[in-house]
């Protein structure tokens, strides 16, 4: 039986990619609104309540308003914004990062997609904190770089129009909106120091947690083994060996991907935990499709680029 799906905000970067991915999926029939109805509240309310599944690809305030319009207990909502990532009653849509999360997503009618940076950060550190390999009170720094598509239309236009931005550091006033999410789900006792930046590449993301090893920390090999065991049964998270070249490259022409690839480098004194992902794949659209598959009781890898 075909389920109905409404993507609210399907004209944005994330929404367009989700809609394209699901266009050929026979399990879902998409509810679409004409251009003159997209901002009509009564038309949107009807679509939100008629759908079996709703994916919100909206700014935070608009996502909160849209979720409040759903007045029935049947419709399942997946919110791609940051509005509900730490909200009570919403399941965090990162099925692999801790035990039981996949079941939580499957049982929930309210699912919040993770942020792109937090996906890399939590994918690395949450299993290590839970396993006791890194003490929960360790001061943590997270350095991260993303392709400019992660900033939405405004940042995409800026990079393409200005043409000479090579590197953009931001969030220098602290208080980045991803930090509460990173703190809550990591198991850390204190918020990490988060240093995000953007480069002149359309998509792709590199997230690093550098550690000065203490006597209370496990070795780099033990951390790698922990991550390998934690993600052994999943298909979308990979633990990779470091290249012989000793370098990792994020290329402007890298293929789109829904995988999260993790690396551990280190010696007796220092450890570097590194995650690479596609900010529009596992960091956004791919994660939404994976959560939709789980919510619908389907093979979670359907339509994903493994």
Backbone torsions as a table, in degrees:
resi	resn	phi	psi	omega
1	UNK	NA	129.1	-178.1
2	UNK	-76.6	133.5	177.6
3	UNK	-96.2	153.3	178.6
4	UNK	-95.3	144.7	-176.0
5	UNK	-136.1	134.1	175.4
6	UNK	-124.1	124.4	175.4
7	UNK	-101.6	108.6	-179.9
8	UNK	-89.7	110.2	-173.3
9	UNK	102.2	33.8	-174.7
10	UNK	-74.4	-1.5	-179.3
11	UNK	-97.6	-3.7	176.9
12	UNK	-84.5	176.0	-175.9
13	UNK	-58.1	-51.3	-179.6
14	UNK	-68.0	-45.5	-178.2
15	UNK	-61.1	-41.9	179.0
16	UNK	-61.6	-43.5	-178.5
17	UNK	-67.3	-39.2	177.5
18	UNK	-63.0	-46.2	-179.1
19	UNK	-60.3	-41.2	179.7
20	UNK	-66.0	-40.4	179.7
21	UNK	-63.7	-34.7	-174.3
22	UNK	-93.8	-3.4	-174.4
23	UNK	-59.6	-36.8	-177.4
24	UNK	-98.9	7.4	-178.4
25	UNK	-82.7	119.2	-176.6
26	UNK	-74.2	-14.8	-178.0
27	UNK	-74.7	-18.0	-173.9
28	UNK	-130.2	140.4	170.3
29	UNK	-111.2	121.3	-175.9
30	UNK	-82.4	132.3	171.1
31	UNK	-86.9	124.4	-179.5
32	UNK	-123.1	149.8	176.9
33	UNK	-112.1	141.4	177.0
34	UNK	-66.4	164.5	-176.8
35	UNK	-55.3	-40.0	-177.1
36	UNK	-77.1	-9.7	179.9
37	UNK	-105.4	-8.8	-173.5
38	UNK	-61.0	-31.6	-179.2
39	UNK	-108.0	10.9	177.1
40	UNK	-83.8	115.8	-172.4
41	UNK	-62.6	-39.1	-178.7
42	UNK	-68.2	-38.1	178.2
43	UNK	-67.2	-41.4	178.5
44	UNK	-66.0	-42.3	179.9
45	UNK	-60.0	-42.4	179.3
46	UNK	-64.2	-43.4	-179.9
47	UNK	-65.1	-42.1	179.7
48	UNK	-61.0	-38.2	-177.3
49	UNK	-87.4	-20.3	177.5
50	UNK	-79.3	-24.1	-173.0
51	UNK	-80.5	145.6	170.9
52	UNK	-74.3	-36.3	-179.1
53	UNK	-132.3	138.2	178.2
54	UNK	-126.0	133.8	171.8
55	UNK	-116.1	121.5	-179.1
56	UNK	-95.3	119.7	177.1
57	UNK	-121.1	67.0	-168.1
58	UNK	-132.1	161.9	167.8
59	UNK	-59.3	159.7	-172.5
60	UNK	-54.3	-50.6	-177.1
61	UNK	-61.9	-40.8	179.6
62	UNK	-67.8	-34.9	178.3
63	UNK	-66.5	-39.6	177.4
64	UNK	-62.7	-43.5	179.1
65	UNK	-64.7	-42.1	-179.3
66	UNK	-64.8	-43.0	179.4
67	UNK	-62.0	-35.5	-180.0
68	UNK	-70.8	-19.2	179.4
69	UNK	-75.3	-20.5	-178.8
70	UNK	-75.9	115.7	-170.4
71	UNK	-111.7	10.8	-179.9
72	UNK	-122.0	157.4	-178.9
73	UNK	-84.3	0.6	-173.4
74	UNK	-90.0	-42.8	-172.8
75	UNK	-66.4	130.0	176.2
76	UNK	-98.2	130.4	-176.9
77	UNK	-111.3	133.4	170.2
78	UNK	-116.5	117.3	-176.2
79	UNK	-103.0	117.8	-179.8
80	UNK	-86.7	-4.9	177.4
81	UNK	-82.8	-179.7	177.3
82	UNK	-93.9	7.1	-171.5
83	UNK	-64.1	-34.4	-171.5
84	UNK	-119.1	17.1	-173.3
85	UNK	-68.6	-25.5	175.5
86	UNK	-120.2	17.4	-176.7
87	UNK	-81.4	142.9	175.6
88	UNK	-65.2	142.9	178.2
89	UNK	87.8	-3.4	178.9
90	UNK	-111.4	133.1	176.6
91	UNK	-85.0	136.3	-179.1
92	UNK	-79.1	121.4	-168.8
93	UNK	-85.3	50.5	174.4
94	UNK	-121.8	87.1	-168.7
95	UNK	-62.7	-25.6	-172.2
96	UNK	-92.7	-17.6	-163.8
97	UNK	-72.8	-22.4	174.6
98	UNK	-150.0	158.7	-178.9
99	UNK	-63.5	139.1	177.2
100	UNK	87.0	-8.7	-175.7
101	UNK	-70.5	-34.9	178.2
102	UNK	-61.7	-41.9	178.1
103	UNK	-67.3	-36.6	177.4
104	UNK	-61.5	-42.7	178.9
105	UNK	-64.7	-45.3	-177.5
106	UNK	-61.9	-31.5	-175.7
107	UNK	-89.9	-7.2	-171.2
108	UNK	-99.7	148.3	171.4
109	UNK	-97.7	-1.4	-179.6
110	UNK	-134.6	110.7	-174.5
111	UNK	-125.6	128.9	179.6
112	UNK	-107.7	119.7	176.2
113	UNK	-61.8	138.9	175.7
114	UNK	-68.6	160.2	170.2
115	UNK	-72.1	160.6	-178.5
116	UNK	-68.5	-50.5	176.5
117	UNK	-60.0	-48.1	179.3
118	UNK	-59.2	-29.5	178.1
119	UNK	-60.2	-46.4	177.2
120	UNK	-67.6	-43.7	-178.3
121	UNK	-63.3	-51.5	-177.8
122	UNK	-70.1	-35.2	177.5
123	UNK	-57.7	-33.1	177.8
124	UNK	-82.1	-54.3	-163.9
125	UNK	-90.2	-30.8	-175.3
126	UNK	-58.7	-46.4	178.6
127	UNK	-65.1	-31.3	-177.8
128	UNK	-74.2	-36.7	174.8
129	UNK	-68.2	-46.3	-179.1
130	UNK	-61.1	-34.5	-178.9
131	UNK	-85.6	-1.7	178.5
132	UNK	78.7	12.7	-178.9
133	UNK	-80.6	-22.3	172.8
134	UNK	-127.9	125.3	178.6
135	UNK	-61.3	142.3	-175.9
136	UNK	-65.6	-19.5	-179.7
137	UNK	-94.7	10.0	179.4
138	UNK	-67.3	130.6	172.4
139	UNK	-66.7	127.5	-174.1
140	UNK	-120.8	135.0	171.7
141	UNK	-112.9	139.9	175.8
142	UNK	-125.4	115.2	174.7
143	UNK	-101.1	134.6	-175.0
144	UNK	-147.5	147.3	177.2
145	UNK	-135.0	139.6	-175.9
146	UNK	-131.8	154.6	166.7
147	UNK	-66.8	156.4	-171.4
148	UNK	-73.6	-11.6	178.0
149	UNK	-64.9	-20.5	179.6
150	UNK	-66.9	-16.7	-179.2
151	UNK	-90.6	4.3	179.3
152	UNK	76.7	-170.4	-171.7
153	UNK	-59.0	-41.0	-175.6
154	UNK	-62.5	-46.3	-178.9
155	UNK	-72.9	-36.5	175.7
156	UNK	-58.1	-47.4	179.8
157	UNK	-62.9	-40.0	-178.6
158	UNK	-63.5	-47.5	-180.0
159	UNK	-63.1	-40.1	-177.5
160	UNK	-75.5	-33.6	-178.8
161	UNK	-78.9	-45.1	-177.6
162	UNK	-72.6	-39.6	169.5
163	UNK	76.0	-9.3	-176.2
164	UNK	-127.2	18.3	176.4
165	UNK	-85.0	116.8	177.6
166	UNK	-94.4	-37.1	-175.2
167	UNK	-150.2	133.0	-179.9
168	UNK	-128.5	111.3	172.9
169	UNK	-90.5	138.2	-178.7
170	UNK	-147.7	-177.6	-175.6
171	UNK	71.0	24.3	-174.8
172	UNK	-74.6	-12.7	174.0
173	UNK	-84.3	4.4	-176.7
174	UNK	65.2	-175.2	178.2
175	UNK	69.0	28.2	178.2
176	UNK	-58.1	144.3	-173.4
177	UNK	-64.9	-17.5	178.4
178	UNK	-80.1	-18.0	-172.1
179	UNK	-62.3	-43.0	177.6
180	UNK	-58.6	-39.9	178.1
181	UNK	-65.0	-44.2	-179.7
182	UNK	-64.3	-37.7	-179.0
183	UNK	-72.5	-48.1	-174.5
184	UNK	-61.5	-44.4	-171.5
185	UNK	-93.6	-7.8	-179.1
186	UNK	-79.3	-28.2	-172.0
187	UNK	89.4	2.3	178.1
188	UNK	-72.1	147.9	177.7
189	UNK	-81.0	-22.8	-178.8
190	UNK	-131.0	152.6	-179.7
191	UNK	-64.8	140.8	176.4
192	UNK	-73.8	156.9	168.4
193	UNK	-82.6	113.3	-173.6
194	UNK	-106.4	122.8	-177.5
195	UNK	-121.4	85.7	-178.4
196	UNK	-86.9	155.2	176.6
197	UNK	-153.3	168.0	-177.8
198	UNK	-131.7	142.0	177.9
199	UNK	-121.2	171.0	-177.6
200	UNK	-82.4	63.3	171.3
201	UNK	-137.1	144.5	-174.0
202	UNK	-69.4	-46.2	-176.5
203	UNK	-138.7	163.4	-178.1
204	UNK	116.3	155.5	-175.1
205	UNK	-156.3	142.8	179.9
206	UNK	-131.4	121.1	-178.1
207	UNK	-123.3	127.5	-177.4
208	UNK	-129.4	139.1	172.3
209	UNK	-118.2	102.8	177.2
210	UNK	-85.6	137.2	-177.6
211	UNK	-126.3	133.9	165.3
212	UNK	-90.6	113.6	-170.6
213	UNK	-69.3	133.5	175.6
214	UNK	-110.4	173.2	179.7
215	UNK	-64.8	-21.2	-178.3
216	UNK	-86.0	-8.0	-178.0
217	UNK	-95.0	149.6	173.2
218	UNK	-73.5	170.2	177.7
219	UNK	-76.9	165.4	176.7
220	UNK	-59.0	-41.7	180.0
221	UNK	-64.5	-40.6	178.2
222	UNK	-64.7	-37.8	177.3
223	UNK	-65.0	-42.2	178.2
224	UNK	-63.0	-42.9	179.3
225	UNK	-63.2	-39.2	178.6
226	UNK	-62.1	-46.6	179.8
227	UNK	-64.4	-41.1	179.4
228	UNK	-61.8	-41.9	179.3
229	UNK	-68.8	-40.5	-177.8
230	UNK	-62.9	-40.0	-175.4
231	UNK	-101.1	15.0	-173.7
232	UNK	-59.9	-33.7	-174.1
233	UNK	-92.6	-8.6	-178.5
234	UNK	-89.0	162.0	179.7
235	UNK	-109.1	-15.5	-172.5
236	UNK	-100.5	-10.6	178.7
237	UNK	-117.6	128.0	-175.8
238	UNK	-123.7	142.7	172.0
239	UNK	-104.2	117.2	-172.5
240	UNK	-112.1	152.6	174.4
241	UNK	-77.3	148.8	177.6
242	UNK	-68.9	139.5	178.2
243	UNK	-62.6	150.6	177.7
244	UNK	-61.1	-26.4	-179.5
245	UNK	-68.7	-18.2	-177.4
246	UNK	74.9	18.7	179.4
247	UNK	-138.5	153.1	174.1
248	UNK	-120.2	135.2	-175.0
249	UNK	-116.8	136.2	169.0
250	UNK	-109.1	112.4	-175.5
251	UNK	-103.0	147.4	-179.4
252	UNK	-63.2	-27.2	-176.2
253	UNK	-103.5	17.8	177.9
254	UNK	-59.4	144.6	178.1
255	UNK	-67.5	150.5	173.7
256	UNK	-63.1	144.8	-176.2
257	UNK	-150.6	150.7	175.1
258	UNK	-110.8	12.0	-179.2
259	UNK	-91.4	157.8	170.9
260	UNK	-118.8	119.5	-177.2
261	UNK	-111.5	128.4	-174.7
262	UNK	-115.3	142.1	178.6
263	UNK	-130.6	149.0	172.9
264	UNK	-129.8	123.2	176.1
265	UNK	-122.3	149.2	177.9
266	UNK	169.4	169.4	173.1
267	UNK	-134.5	-159.8	-176.2
268	UNK	-68.4	-19.7	-173.5
269	UNK	-110.8	-29.8	-172.7
270	UNK	-136.9	145.4	178.7
271	UNK	-134.5	139.6	175.1
272	UNK	-122.0	116.3	176.0
273	UNK	-97.4	125.8	-171.7
274	UNK	-131.6	134.3	175.1
275	UNK	-121.8	137.7	174.1
276	UNK	-124.4	134.4	-179.8
277	UNK	-156.8	168.3	174.0
278	UNK	-92.3	117.9	-177.1
279	UNK	-63.4	-21.8	176.1
280	UNK	-95.0	-8.5	179.9
281	UNK	-98.3	-101.7	177.6
282	UNK	-59.8	-21.0	179.3
283	UNK	-87.0	-3.6	-178.3
284	UNK	-161.3	-91.3	-172.4
285	UNK	-64.0	-44.1	179.7
286	UNK	-62.1	-39.5	177.8
287	UNK	-64.2	-38.8	179.1
288	UNK	-64.7	-41.8	178.6
289	UNK	-66.5	-40.8	177.4
290	UNK	-61.6	-43.8	178.1
291	UNK	-66.0	-36.6	176.4
292	UNK	-62.5	-44.4	178.4
293	UNK	-59.0	-44.6	-179.7
294	UNK	-65.1	-45.4	-179.3
295	UNK	-61.3	-32.4	-177.8
296	UNK	-89.5	1.0	179.2
297	UNK	74.3	25.8	-178.4
298	UNK	-102.7	169.9	170.6
299	UNK	-57.9	121.3	-171.3
300	UNK	-67.5	-13.9	-179.0
301	UNK	-93.0	0.2	-179.5
302	UNK	-58.9	129.2	177.9
303	UNK	76.8	5.1	-179.5
304	UNK	-97.9	155.0	179.0
305	UNK	-98.2	97.6	-174.8
306	UNK	-84.3	NA	NA
